[in-house]
Amino acid sequence: MSATNASNGSRIETYEDFVKVHDLLLAASGLPQSLHFKLFQKLASETFDGGAHFEIEPCEEGRQRRLLLTSETMAKDSNVFLIYHAWTFRLPDDYKQLQEVPGLVQRMAALMCVDVEDDGGSEQAAESGGKMTAEEVLESEIRNAKETGDGFVRWLELEELGLDDATFLSLNLSTKFPDLLALSLCGNKLENQEQLVEEVTKFKNLKALWLNNNPVLEKSDCGMEDAILQGCPKLEIYNSRFTHNFGEWALGFCADVYGKDNPASSHQGNLPLQSVTSLDLSNRGIHNLINKAFSPFEMSNLSYLNIRGNPIEENSVSDLFGLLKAFYCLQSLEVDIPGPLGGSAVEILESLPTLSSLNGVDASKILESENHIVDSMLQLRLPEWTAEEPLADRVLNAMWLYLMTYRLADEEKLDENPVWYVMDELGSALRHSDEPNFRVAPFLFMPEGKLASAVSFSILWPTQNVKRGDECTRDYLFGIGEDKQRSARLTAWFYTPQKYFIQEYEKHLKKLQSKCLPSLSVKSSATTVVHRSDGSALRVYTDIPQIEEFLTRPEFVITNEPKDADIIWTSLQIDEEVKKAVGITDQQYINQFPFEACLVMKHHLADTIQKAQGSPGWLQPTYNLETHLSQLIGDYCLRKRDGLNNLWILKPWNMARTIDTTVIDNLSAIIRLMETGPKIC
């Protein structure tokens, strides 16, 4: 962040002086000019009035917060708010500050929602104290069936009742409820596989069975499932997933046609799914979608379909497109990309022209941007920790979801080490949106006109018209499009489709493994001595102050003209055009050789090795994050899945020594560190 120093150290009093000192900063912030004077007023009076217009609300079960507008309305570009920086630091100092600054770690832990201990056990115990016993549940269901129905219990939920094998057997369910269609035994203590199979298979009309979160599933193999499916030939849902027998009942369950209050069809006609307009089949383990019940004849009004999380590998892409095209009312589709319909959102939309949205994104926007991977329903990457983990470690892990950064500069030099900061509670509650209604920018206020007096803030202003109750959002990647790997960089905050990144990594690895250029013979070179024919000192031209200062041997003399020098030692790149312009000849010695960047710059060196040798055993996996972030994410995901080392070294390829170098195993951190400059990883 650049700054302009005022000619004197007096405090800024007028708006004109404020603009004169901060003109570059104002332009860089993007704040509309109509708000410049209001910003000056709030900075001069230190007015933090965000609390009068916004409120912070817990969300995601207390693991995150969001910001809501409390004012009646707020028009676009109508106001600007100051946000205080609650924590400002450089990376080498983060842990030390958390340990030594009083109250800092507690405030950051509360702000990042990692200060709460996992008390799920006590809550569960409290809840279980008020639950009915299994016998009481059965009595209640029998009574309800007689009072409201035909007296037959067809749906039974015996969840989290602590049922063990002996108690379950004593209930004698098959005798009491022979017409049962759905049975849930989730969260109990069932362990005996043979006994469970014997009892369950007595229900010949059973459509759905849930045994989730029972010890028996940890010990069982496919044999138990096969035995249950063979003994219950009408079973369509097993442990929340569709069986190969799934049909109208399973689809109706997912469409809320069937449930506890309506376990069987009450339709007089033959098309009970005719009224279905929305169908969520996500994560149902579907292998084959081409099914008699899943047809436009059965569901002619279907307009929304979600098939995320299903392999559907038994159907070809073309067959699936043919099936979905027949649903003439289908307007909105959610599907994994890459997935059963291929790897391109554009191709999906071109094959299904009736769609108006894909994965929650407007179809016209996808076609306009030509994005192949789209998703507006990405799962948040929330912090994870254990009860034994110290607060400081929790904060260091979670902070990459909240950090922002800038780099200081003046007229003479750029600060080599970037500054990281966390906005206050109000600013940190702003969540991401690809279509935000607010914008945030860092701003360095210099009340005395000099960098030494600078105080850092963030400024917040509305970019859309907002009304009371609306969530206030910002774009975490403002100004970053797909040309700068936007979709991949969102992985810092969201769980993006791993399959896509793994495929990109595998293609990259295959390409590397196919390369291996033959080694060329190397001719030995002779060392020559450079000297002038008249015995005078060699003339040296340099633009490096250290060489000019310390090159004091009598054999050399400094010259100010490159064309007169015998030796040119410069930090500038000397190419053919420069040689012609300056008058440099082939008889002069230069501290460079053609295309030396292939060896002396980190990212070019890795690229050179990979182009020549592919992926030799002596070279660690190396990625230029400016061009190969997706491949790095795929590699990271596979290593995490396989339990391999995931510790990465990040170095800027445009800086020397160890400046801005980080060693870390946090994927969000790896991606966020790209914001401080180009990195090799």
C-alpha positions as CSV (number, residue, x, y, z in Angstrom):
1,M,0.0,0.0,0.0
2,S,1.6,3.3,-1.1
3,A,1.4,6.5,0.9
4,T,2.2,10.1,0.2
5,N,4.1,12.1,2.8
6,A,2.9,15.6,3.6
7,S,5.5,18.3,3.5
8,N,5.2,19.0,7.2
9,G,4.2,17.1,10.3
10,S,1.1,19.2,11.2
11,R,-2.2,17.4,11.8
12,I,-4.6,17.3,8.9
13,E,-7.5,19.7,9.6
14,T,-9.3,20.2,6.3
15,Y,-10.9,17.9,3.7
16,E,-8.6,19.4,1.0
17,D,-5.5,18.4,3.0
18,F,-7.0,14.9,3.6
19,V,-7.5,14.4,-0.2
20,K,-4.0,15.8,-1.0
21,V,-2.3,13.3,1.4
22,H,-4.5,10.3,0.7
23,D,-5.4,10.7,-3.0
24,L,-3.6,7.5,-4.1
25,L,-5.0,5.6,-1.2
26,L,-8.5,6.7,-1.9
27,A,-8.2,5.7,-5.6
28,A,-6.7,2.3,-4.6
29,S,-9.6,1.6,-2.2
30,G,-12.3,1.9,-4.8
31,L,-14.4,4.1,-2.5
32,P,-16.8,6.2,-4.6
33,Q,-15.8,9.9,-4.7
34,S,-19.2,10.8,-3.3
35,L,-18.2,9.1,0.0
36,H,-14.7,10.7,0.4
37,F,-15.9,13.6,2.5
38,K,-18.0,11.3,4.8
39,L,-15.0,9.1,5.2
40,F,-12.9,12.2,6.2
41,Q,-15.5,13.2,8.8
42,K,-15.6,9.8,10.4
43,L,-11.8,9.4,10.4
44,A,-11.3,12.9,11.9
45,S,-13.9,12.3,14.6
46,E,-13.1,8.6,15.1
47,T,-16.7,7.6,14.5
48,F,-17.4,3.9,14.6
49,D,-21.2,3.8,14.0
50,G,-21.6,0.4,12.5
51,G,-23.4,-0.9,15.6
52,A,-26.3,1.5,14.8
53,H,-26.9,-0.1,11.4
54,F,-25.9,-3.7,11.7
55,E,-26.2,-6.7,14.0
56,I,-24.1,-9.9,14.3
57,E,-26.0,-13.2,14.4
58,P,-24.7,-16.7,15.1
59,C,-25.2,-19.2,12.3
60,E,-24.0,-22.7,11.3
61,E,-24.9,-24.0,14.8
62,G,-22.7,-21.3,16.4
63,R,-19.6,-22.2,14.4
64,Q,-19.8,-18.9,12.3
65,R,-21.4,-15.5,12.5
66,R,-23.1,-13.4,9.8
67,L,-23.9,-9.7,9.5
68,L,-27.5,-8.4,9.1
69,L,-28.7,-4.9,8.3
70,T,-30.9,-3.4,11.1
71,S,-31.6,-0.1,9.4
72,E,-34.8,0.1,7.4
73,T,-32.9,0.6,4.1
74,M,-29.5,1.5,2.9
75,A,-29.0,2.7,-0.6
76,K,-26.1,1.9,-2.8
77,D,-23.0,4.1,-2.1
78,S,-25.0,6.0,0.5
79,N,-22.7,5.5,3.6
80,V,-19.3,4.4,4.6
81,F,-18.3,2.7,7.9
82,L,-15.0,2.4,9.7
83,I,-13.8,-1.1,10.7
84,Y,-11.1,-1.4,13.4
85,H,-8.3,-4.0,12.9
86,A,-8.5,-6.2,16.0
87,W,-5.2,-7.9,15.3
88,T,-2.4,-6.8,13.1
89,F,0.8,-8.8,12.8
90,R,3.5,-10.3,10.5
91,L,3.5,-14.1,10.2
92,P,6.7,-14.8,12.2
93,D,5.1,-13.0,15.2
94,D,1.6,-14.6,15.2
95,Y,2.1,-17.2,17.9
96,K,4.2,-15.0,20.1
97,Q,1.6,-12.2,20.1
98,L,-1.2,-14.7,20.9
99,Q,0.9,-15.9,23.9
100,E,2.0,-12.5,25.2
101,V,-0.7,-9.8,24.4
102,P,-3.2,-9.9,27.2
103,G,-6.7,-11.0,26.1
104,L,-5.7,-11.3,22.4
105,V,-6.1,-15.1,22.1
106,Q,-9.4,-15.1,24.0
107,R,-10.8,-12.3,21.7
108,M,-9.6,-14.0,18.5
109,A,-11.0,-17.4,19.6
110,A,-14.4,-15.9,20.3
111,L,-14.3,-13.9,17.0
112,M,-13.5,-17.1,15.1
113,C,-16.0,-19.2,17.0
114,V,-13.4,-21.7,18.3
115,D,-13.7,-20.8,22.0
116,V,-16.6,-23.2,22.7
117,E,-15.9,-26.7,24.1
118,D,-17.7,-29.7,22.5
119,D,-20.5,-30.3,25.0
120,G,-22.5,-32.5,22.7
121,G,-22.2,-35.3,25.2
122,S,-23.9,-33.4,28.0
123,E,-26.6,-32.1,25.7
124,Q,-27.3,-35.6,24.5
125,A,-27.5,-36.8,28.1
126,A,-29.9,-34.1,29.0
127,E,-32.1,-34.9,26.0
128,S,-32.1,-38.6,26.7
129,G,-33.4,-37.9,30.2
130,G,-36.7,-36.8,28.7
131,K,-37.2,-39.5,26.1
132,M,-39.7,-42.2,26.1
133,T,-38.7,-45.8,26.4
134,A,-39.0,-48.2,23.5
135,E,-42.1,-49.8,25.0
136,E,-43.7,-46.3,25.5
137,V,-43.0,-45.4,21.9
138,L,-44.7,-48.6,20.7
139,E,-47.7,-47.9,22.8
140,S,-47.9,-44.4,21.5
141,E,-47.7,-45.5,17.9
142,I,-50.4,-48.1,18.3
143,R,-52.7,-45.6,20.0
144,N,-52.1,-43.0,17.3
145,A,-52.8,-45.5,14.5
146,K,-56.1,-46.4,16.1
147,E,-57.2,-42.8,16.7
148,T,-56.1,-41.3,13.3
149,G,-55.9,-44.2,10.9
150,D,-56.9,-47.8,10.2
151,G,-55.2,-49.2,13.3
152,F,-52.1,-50.5,11.4
153,V,-48.7,-49.1,12.2
154,R,-46.7,-48.7,9.0
155,W,-43.9,-46.3,10.1
156,L,-41.9,-46.9,13.3
157,E,-39.0,-44.8,14.6
158,L,-37.0,-46.3,17.5
159,E,-34.0,-43.9,17.4
160,E,-31.4,-43.3,20.0
161,L,-33.2,-45.3,22.7
162,G,-30.1,-47.3,23.8
163,L,-31.6,-50.6,22.3
164,D,-29.2,-53.5,22.7
165,D,-29.7,-56.9,21.0
166,A,-31.6,-58.5,23.9
167,T,-34.0,-55.5,24.2
168,F,-34.6,-55.4,20.5
169,L,-35.4,-59.1,20.3
170,S,-37.8,-58.8,23.3
171,L,-39.9,-56.1,21.4
172,N,-41.2,-58.8,19.0
173,L,-41.8,-56.1,16.3
174,S,-42.6,-58.4,13.4
175,T,-45.5,-59.9,15.3
176,K,-46.9,-56.6,16.5
177,F,-46.4,-54.7,13.2
178,P,-46.5,-57.1,10.2
179,D,-47.5,-54.4,7.8
180,L,-44.5,-52.1,8.6
181,L,-43.2,-50.2,5.6
182,A,-40.5,-48.1,7.3
183,L,-38.3,-48.9,10.3
184,S,-35.7,-46.7,11.8
185,L,-33.3,-48.1,14.4
186,C,-30.7,-45.3,14.2
187,G,-28.3,-44.5,17.0
188,N,-28.8,-47.7,19.1
189,K,-26.4,-50.4,20.4
190,L,-27.3,-53.3,18.1
191,E,-24.3,-55.6,17.5
192,N,-25.5,-59.1,16.6
193,Q,-25.5,-59.3,12.9
194,E,-27.2,-62.7,12.5
195,Q,-30.0,-61.9,15.0
196,L,-30.7,-58.5,13.3
197,V,-30.9,-60.1,9.8
198,E,-33.3,-62.7,11.1
199,E,-35.6,-60.2,12.7
200,V,-35.6,-57.6,10.0
201,T,-36.2,-60.0,7.2
202,K,-39.6,-61.0,8.8
203,F,-41.0,-57.7,7.4
204,K,-41.8,-58.7,3.9
205,N,-43.4,-55.4,2.9
206,L,-40.6,-53.2,4.3
207,K,-39.7,-50.3,2.0
208,A,-37.1,-48.5,4.1
209,L,-34.7,-49.6,6.9
210,W,-32.3,-47.3,8.8
211,L,-29.6,-48.9,10.9
212,N,-27.3,-45.9,10.8
213,N,-25.0,-45.3,13.8
214,N,-25.2,-48.8,15.2
215,P,-22.1,-50.9,16.1
216,V,-23.3,-53.7,13.9
217,L,-22.4,-51.6,10.8
218,E,-18.8,-51.2,11.9
219,K,-18.4,-55.0,12.0
220,S,-20.5,-56.0,9.0
221,D,-19.5,-56.5,5.4
222,C,-21.6,-56.7,2.3
223,G,-22.9,-60.0,3.4
224,M,-25.4,-58.5,5.9
225,E,-26.7,-56.0,3.4
226,D,-27.1,-58.8,0.7
227,A,-29.0,-61.0,3.2
228,I,-31.3,-58.1,4.2
229,L,-32.0,-57.2,0.6
230,Q,-32.7,-60.9,-0.3
231,G,-35.0,-61.3,2.7
232,C,-36.8,-58.0,2.1
233,P,-37.4,-58.0,-1.7
234,K,-39.4,-54.7,-1.6
235,L,-36.8,-52.7,0.3
236,E,-36.0,-49.5,-1.6
237,I,-34.0,-47.5,1.0
238,Y,-31.3,-49.1,3.2
239,N,-29.3,-46.8,5.6
240,S,-30.4,-43.7,3.8
241,R,-29.2,-45.0,0.4
242,F,-31.2,-46.3,-2.5
243,T,-31.1,-50.0,-3.2
244,H,-31.1,-51.4,-6.7
245,N,-34.8,-52.0,-6.2
246,F,-35.6,-48.3,-5.7
247,G,-38.7,-47.1,-7.4
248,E,-41.8,-45.0,-6.9
249,W,-41.8,-45.2,-3.0
250,A,-38.2,-44.1,-2.6
251,L,-38.6,-41.3,-5.0
252,G,-41.8,-40.3,-3.2
253,F,-40.0,-40.3,0.1
254,C,-37.4,-37.9,-1.2
255,A,-40.1,-35.7,-2.6
256,D,-42.1,-35.7,0.7
257,V,-45.0,-37.5,-0.9
258,Y,-44.4,-40.4,1.6
259,G,-43.4,-40.0,5.2
260,K,-44.5,-40.9,8.7
261,D,-47.9,-39.2,8.3
262,N,-48.4,-40.8,4.9
263,P,-46.4,-44.0,4.6
264,A,-48.4,-45.4,1.7
265,S,-50.0,-44.1,-1.4
266,S,-53.3,-42.3,-0.9
267,H,-53.7,-41.5,-4.6
268,Q,-56.6,-43.1,-6.3
269,G,-54.9,-43.0,-9.7
270,N,-51.7,-44.7,-10.9
271,L,-49.5,-41.6,-10.8
272,P,-48.7,-40.7,-7.2
273,L,-45.7,-38.7,-8.2
274,Q,-47.5,-36.5,-10.7
275,S,-47.6,-33.5,-8.4
276,V,-43.9,-33.6,-7.6
277,T,-42.1,-30.4,-8.8
278,S,-39.0,-30.7,-6.7
279,L,-36.9,-33.8,-6.1
280,D,-33.7,-34.0,-4.0
281,L,-31.8,-37.3,-4.6
282,S,-28.5,-36.1,-3.3
283,N,-26.1,-38.6,-1.6
284,R,-28.4,-41.6,-2.1
285,G,-25.8,-43.9,-3.6
286,I,-27.6,-44.2,-6.9
287,H,-25.7,-46.2,-9.5
288,N,-28.4,-46.5,-12.2
289,L,-30.8,-43.6,-12.6
290,I,-32.7,-45.1,-15.6
291,N,-35.6,-46.5,-13.8
292,K,-39.3,-47.0,-14.6
293,A,-40.4,-44.7,-11.8
294,F,-37.9,-42.0,-12.6
295,S,-39.5,-40.9,-15.8
296,P,-41.2,-37.9,-17.3
297,F,-44.4,-39.9,-17.5
298,E,-44.4,-40.5,-13.7
299,M,-43.2,-36.9,-12.9
300,S,-44.3,-34.7,-15.7
301,N,-44.1,-31.5,-13.6
302,L,-40.6,-31.9,-12.3
303,S,-38.8,-28.6,-12.4
304,Y,-36.0,-29.0,-9.9
305,L,-33.7,-32.0,-9.5
306,N,-30.7,-32.6,-7.3
307,I,-28.5,-35.6,-8.0
308,R,-25.3,-34.5,-6.3
309,G,-23.2,-37.1,-4.5
310,N,-24.3,-40.1,-6.7
311,P,-21.9,-42.1,-8.8
312,I,-24.5,-43.1,-11.4
313,E,-21.6,-44.9,-13.2
314,E,-23.9,-47.6,-14.7
315,N,-25.3,-45.0,-17.1
316,S,-23.4,-43.3,-19.9
317,V,-23.3,-39.5,-20.2
318,S,-25.4,-39.7,-23.4
319,D,-28.0,-41.9,-21.9
320,L,-28.4,-39.6,-18.9
321,F,-28.7,-36.5,-21.2
322,G,-31.4,-38.4,-23.2
323,L,-33.3,-39.2,-20.0
324,L,-33.1,-35.7,-18.5
325,K,-34.1,-34.0,-21.9
326,A,-37.4,-35.8,-21.7
327,F,-38.3,-33.8,-18.5
328,Y,-39.6,-30.8,-20.4
329,C,-40.4,-28.8,-17.3
330,L,-36.9,-29.3,-15.8
331,Q,-35.5,-25.8,-15.1
332,S,-33.0,-26.2,-12.3
333,L,-30.4,-29.0,-11.9
334,E,-27.8,-29.7,-9.3
335,V,-25.1,-32.2,-10.1
336,D,-21.4,-32.9,-9.4
337,I,-19.0,-31.3,-11.9
338,P,-17.1,-33.3,-12.9
339,G,-19.5,-36.1,-12.5
340,P,-22.0,-38.4,-14.2
341,L,-22.9,-35.6,-16.8
342,G,-19.2,-34.9,-17.6
343,G,-16.8,-32.2,-16.6
344,S,-18.2,-29.1,-18.2
345,A,-21.0,-26.9,-17.0
346,V,-21.2,-25.3,-20.5
347,E,-21.7,-28.6,-22.2
348,I,-24.4,-29.6,-19.7
349,L,-26.3,-26.4,-20.4
350,E,-25.9,-26.9,-24.2
351,S,-27.2,-30.5,-23.9
352,L,-30.1,-29.4,-21.6
353,P,-31.3,-26.2,-23.1
354,T,-34.4,-25.9,-20.9
355,L,-32.3,-25.3,-17.8
356,S,-32.4,-21.8,-16.4
357,S,-29.9,-22.6,-13.5
358,L,-27.2,-25.1,-12.9
359,N,-25.9,-25.7,-9.3
360,G,-27.7,-22.6,-8.2
361,V,-26.0,-20.3,-10.8
362,D,-27.9,-18.6,-13.6
363,A,-27.4,-20.4,-16.9
364,S,-26.9,-17.2,-18.9
365,K,-24.0,-16.2,-16.5
366,I,-22.4,-19.6,-17.0
367,L,-22.6,-19.5,-20.7
368,E,-21.3,-15.9,-20.7
369,S,-18.3,-16.6,-18.5
370,E,-17.7,-20.0,-20.0
371,N,-17.0,-21.4,-16.5
372,H,-16.8,-25.2,-16.7
373,I,-17.0,-25.7,-12.9
374,V,-19.8,-23.9,-11.1
375,D,-21.4,-24.2,-7.7
376,S,-23.3,-21.8,-5.5
377,M,-24.0,-24.4,-2.8
378,L,-20.5,-25.1,-1.7
379,Q,-20.1,-26.4,1.9
380,L,-18.4,-24.0,4.2
381,R,-14.9,-24.9,5.4
382,L,-15.5,-24.4,9.2
383,P,-12.7,-24.6,11.8
384,E,-12.1,-28.0,13.4
385,W,-10.4,-28.6,16.7
386,T,-10.3,-30.9,19.7
387,A,-11.2,-30.1,23.3
388,E,-7.5,-30.7,24.3
389,E,-6.2,-28.2,21.7
390,P,-4.9,-24.9,23.2
391,L,-6.7,-21.7,22.2
392,A,-3.7,-20.3,20.4
393,D,-3.4,-23.4,18.2
394,R,-7.1,-23.2,17.4
395,V,-6.7,-19.6,16.4
396,L,-3.7,-20.3,14.2
397,N,-5.6,-22.9,12.4
398,A,-8.9,-20.9,12.0
399,M,-7.4,-17.5,11.2
400,W,-6.9,-18.2,7.5
401,L,-10.7,-18.0,7.1
402,Y,-10.6,-14.4,8.4
403,L,-7.3,-12.9,7.6
404,M,-6.7,-10.0,5.2
405,T,-3.4,-8.5,4.1
406,Y,-1.6,-5.5,2.7
407,R,2.0,-4.5,2.1
408,L,3.4,-1.1,3.1
409,A,5.5,1.1,0.8
410,D,6.8,4.6,0.4
411,E,8.6,6.5,-2.4
412,E,11.8,4.6,-1.8
413,K,11.0,0.9,-1.2
414,L,8.4,-1.8,-0.8
415,D,8.1,-3.5,2.6
416,E,9.4,-7.0,2.0
417,N,7.2,-8.6,4.7
418,P,3.4,-8.3,4.3
419,V,1.1,-7.3,7.1
420,W,-1.8,-9.6,8.0
421,Y,-4.8,-8.4,10.0
422,V,-8.1,-9.5,11.4
423,M,-11.0,-7.1,11.2
424,D,-13.1,-6.5,14.3
425,E,-16.2,-8.5,15.1
426,L,-18.4,-6.5,12.7
427,G,-16.1,-6.8,9.8
428,S,-15.3,-10.4,10.4
429,A,-19.0,-11.3,10.3
430,L,-19.2,-10.4,6.6
431,R,-19.6,-13.7,4.7
432,H,-18.7,-14.4,1.1
433,S,-21.0,-13.9,-1.9
434,D,-20.2,-14.0,-5.6
435,E,-22.9,-11.2,-5.8
436,P,-22.1,-9.1,-2.7
437,N,-24.0,-6.1,-1.5
438,F,-21.1,-4.5,0.3
439,R,-17.4,-4.0,-0.4
440,V,-14.5,-3.8,2.1
441,A,-11.0,-2.2,1.4
442,P,-8.1,-1.5,3.7
443,F,-7.3,2.1,4.3
444,L,-4.2,3.7,5.8
445,F,-5.1,7.0,7.6
446,M,-2.2,9.4,8.2
447,P,-3.5,12.1,10.5
448,E,-0.2,14.0,10.5
449,G,0.4,13.5,6.8
450,K,3.3,11.0,7.3
451,L,3.6,7.3,7.2
452,A,4.9,7.3,10.8
453,S,1.5,8.5,12.0
454,A,-0.5,6.0,10.0
455,V,-3.4,4.0,11.5
456,S,-4.9,1.1,9.5
457,F,-8.6,0.7,9.2
458,S,-10.9,-1.1,6.8
459,I,-13.7,0.8,5.2
460,L,-17.1,-0.7,4.4
461,W,-19.8,0.6,2.1
462,P,-22.9,-0.7,0.3
463,T,-22.6,-1.6,-3.4
464,Q,-26.3,-2.5,-3.7
465,N,-29.6,-1.4,-2.2
466,V,-30.1,-3.3,1.0
467,K,-33.1,-3.5,3.4
468,R,-33.7,-4.5,7.0
469,G,-32.9,-8.2,7.7
470,D,-30.7,-8.7,4.6
471,E,-27.4,-10.4,5.1
472,C,-24.5,-8.2,4.4
473,T,-21.8,-9.9,2.3
474,R,-18.6,-9.2,0.5
475,D,-16.6,-10.9,-2.3
476,Y,-13.6,-12.6,-0.7
477,L,-11.9,-12.6,-4.1
478,F,-12.9,-9.1,-5.3
479,G,-11.3,-8.4,-8.7
480,I,-10.1,-12.0,-9.1
481,G,-11.6,-13.9,-12.1
482,E,-11.1,-17.3,-13.6
483,D,-8.0,-16.0,-15.4
484,K,-6.5,-15.9,-11.9
485,Q,-8.0,-19.3,-10.8
486,R,-10.9,-17.9,-8.9
487,S,-12.8,-21.2,-8.5
488,A,-9.7,-23.0,-7.2
489,R,-8.9,-20.1,-4.8
490,L,-12.4,-20.4,-3.2
491,T,-11.2,-23.7,-1.8
492,A,-9.6,-21.6,1.0
493,W,-13.1,-21.0,2.4
494,F,-15.3,-23.8,0.9
495,Y,-15.2,-27.5,0.2
496,T,-14.9,-27.4,-3.6
497,P,-15.4,-30.5,-5.7
498,Q,-12.3,-32.7,-4.9
499,K,-12.9,-34.9,-7.9
500,Y,-12.2,-32.1,-10.3
501,F,-8.9,-31.1,-8.7
502,I,-7.8,-34.8,-8.4
503,Q,-8.4,-35.2,-12.1
504,E,-6.4,-32.1,-12.9
505,Y,-3.5,-33.4,-10.7
506,E,-3.6,-36.8,-12.4
507,K,-3.6,-35.3,-15.8
508,H,-0.6,-33.1,-14.7
509,L,1.2,-36.1,-13.3
510,K,0.6,-38.2,-16.4
511,K,2.0,-35.4,-18.5
512,L,5.1,-35.1,-16.4
513,Q,5.7,-38.9,-16.4
514,S,5.6,-39.0,-20.2
515,K,8.5,-36.6,-20.5
516,C,12.2,-37.4,-20.4
517,L,14.5,-35.8,-22.8
518,P,17.8,-37.5,-23.7
519,S,20.9,-36.2,-21.9
520,L,23.2,-34.3,-24.2
521,S,27.0,-34.7,-24.1
522,V,28.8,-31.9,-22.3
523,K,32.0,-30.5,-23.7
524,S,34.6,-29.4,-21.3
525,S,35.3,-25.7,-21.2
526,A,38.7,-24.0,-20.8
527,T,39.2,-21.2,-18.3
528,T,40.5,-18.0,-19.9
529,V,42.1,-14.9,-18.4
530,V,40.6,-11.5,-19.2
531,H,43.0,-8.6,-19.4
532,R,43.5,-5.5,-21.5
533,S,46.3,-5.5,-24.1
534,D,47.8,-2.4,-22.7
535,G,47.9,-3.8,-19.1
536,S,45.5,-1.2,-17.7
537,A,42.7,-1.9,-15.3
538,L,39.6,-3.5,-16.5
539,R,36.6,-1.1,-16.7
540,V,33.5,-2.3,-14.9
541,Y,30.0,-0.9,-15.3
542,T,27.5,-1.7,-12.6
543,D,24.2,-0.5,-11.2
544,I,24.6,-2.4,-8.0
545,P,25.7,-0.1,-5.1
546,Q,27.5,-2.9,-3.2
547,I,29.7,-3.8,-6.1
548,E,30.6,-0.2,-6.8
549,E,31.4,0.3,-3.1
550,F,33.5,-2.8,-2.4
551,L,35.2,-3.5,-5.8
552,T,38.4,-1.8,-4.7
553,R,41.1,-4.0,-6.2
554,P,43.5,-2.2,-8.5
555,E,42.8,-4.5,-11.4
556,F,39.4,-2.9,-11.8
557,V,38.0,0.6,-12.3
558,I,34.4,1.7,-12.4
559,T,32.9,3.4,-15.5
560,N,29.6,5.1,-15.9
561,E,29.1,4.1,-19.6
562,P,28.1,0.5,-20.4
563,K,29.5,0.7,-24.0
564,D,33.0,1.6,-22.6
565,A,33.1,-1.2,-20.1
566,D,35.0,-4.5,-20.4
567,I,32.8,-6.1,-17.8
568,I,29.1,-5.3,-17.3
569,W,27.6,-6.5,-13.9
570,T,24.0,-5.4,-13.7
571,S,20.7,-6.3,-12.1
572,L,18.8,-5.5,-15.3
573,Q,18.1,-8.1,-18.0
574,I,20.3,-7.6,-21.0
575,D,18.6,-8.7,-24.2
576,E,19.4,-8.1,-27.9
577,E,17.3,-4.9,-28.0
578,V,19.2,-3.5,-25.0
579,K,22.5,-4.4,-26.5
580,K,21.6,-2.5,-29.7
581,A,20.3,0.5,-27.8
582,V,23.3,0.9,-25.5
583,G,26.0,-0.3,-27.9
584,I,27.0,-3.4,-26.1
585,T,29.2,-5.8,-28.2
586,D,30.0,-9.5,-28.0
587,Q,33.5,-8.7,-26.9
588,Q,32.2,-7.4,-23.6
589,Y,31.7,-9.7,-20.6
590,I,28.2,-9.7,-19.0
591,N,27.1,-11.3,-15.7
592,Q,24.3,-13.0,-17.6
593,F,23.9,-15.7,-20.3
594,P,21.0,-16.2,-22.7
595,F,17.8,-17.5,-21.0
596,E,19.5,-17.7,-17.6
597,A,16.1,-17.2,-16.0
598,C,15.4,-20.9,-16.6
599,L,17.9,-21.6,-13.9
600,V,18.2,-18.6,-11.6
601,M,14.5,-18.0,-10.9
602,K,12.7,-20.6,-8.7
603,H,9.6,-21.1,-10.8
604,H,11.4,-21.2,-14.1
605,L,13.9,-23.7,-12.7
606,A,11.1,-26.0,-11.7
607,D,9.4,-25.6,-15.0
608,T,12.7,-26.2,-16.9
609,I,13.3,-29.5,-14.9
610,Q,9.8,-30.7,-15.5
611,K,9.9,-29.9,-19.2
612,A,13.2,-31.8,-19.6
613,Q,12.9,-34.6,-17.1
614,G,9.2,-34.7,-16.1
615,S,9.1,-35.8,-12.5
616,P,12.5,-37.2,-11.5
617,G,12.8,-38.9,-8.1
618,W,15.3,-36.3,-6.9
619,L,12.8,-33.4,-7.4
620,Q,10.1,-32.8,-4.8
621,P,6.6,-32.1,-6.1
622,T,6.7,-28.5,-7.1
623,Y,3.9,-26.2,-8.3
624,N,3.8,-22.6,-9.5
625,L,0.7,-21.4,-7.7
626,E,0.1,-18.7,-10.3
627,T,-0.6,-21.4,-12.9
628,H,-1.0,-24.8,-11.2
629,L,-3.1,-24.2,-8.1
630,S,-5.7,-26.8,-9.1
631,Q,-3.1,-29.4,-9.5
632,L,-1.6,-28.6,-6.1
633,I,-5.1,-28.9,-4.5
634,G,-5.6,-32.3,-6.1
635,D,-2.2,-33.5,-4.9
636,Y,-3.0,-32.2,-1.4
637,C,-6.4,-34.0,-1.3
638,L,-4.9,-37.3,-2.3
639,R,-2.1,-37.0,0.2
640,K,-4.6,-36.2,3.0
641,R,-6.8,-39.1,1.9
642,D,-3.8,-41.5,1.9
643,G,-2.4,-40.2,5.2
644,L,0.8,-38.9,3.6
645,N,3.0,-36.0,4.5
646,N,1.3,-32.7,3.6
647,L,3.9,-30.2,4.8
648,W,4.6,-27.7,2.0
649,I,7.3,-25.0,1.6
650,L,6.0,-21.8,0.0
651,K,8.5,-19.3,-1.4
652,P,8.0,-16.1,-3.5
653,W,9.7,-16.5,-6.8
654,N,10.4,-12.8,-7.1
655,M,12.3,-12.3,-3.8
656,A,15.6,-13.5,-2.5
657,R,16.8,-15.2,0.7
658,T,14.0,-16.4,2.9
659,I,11.7,-13.3,2.6
660,D,8.0,-14.3,2.9
661,T,8.9,-18.0,3.0
662,T,6.4,-20.2,4.9
663,V,6.3,-23.9,5.9
664,I,2.7,-25.0,6.5
665,D,0.3,-27.9,6.1
666,N,-3.0,-25.9,6.0
667,L,-4.6,-25.9,2.6
668,S,-6.5,-22.6,3.3
669,A,-3.2,-21.0,4.3
670,I,-1.4,-22.2,1.2
671,I,-4.1,-20.6,-1.0
672,R,-4.3,-17.4,1.0
673,L,-0.6,-16.9,1.0
674,M,-0.8,-16.3,-2.8
675,E,-2.3,-12.9,-1.9
676,T,1.1,-11.6,-0.8
677,G,2.7,-12.2,-4.2
678,P,3.5,-15.0,-6.6
679,K,4.5,-18.3,-4.9
680,I,6.2,-21.6,-5.7
681,C,5.1,-24.5,-3.5
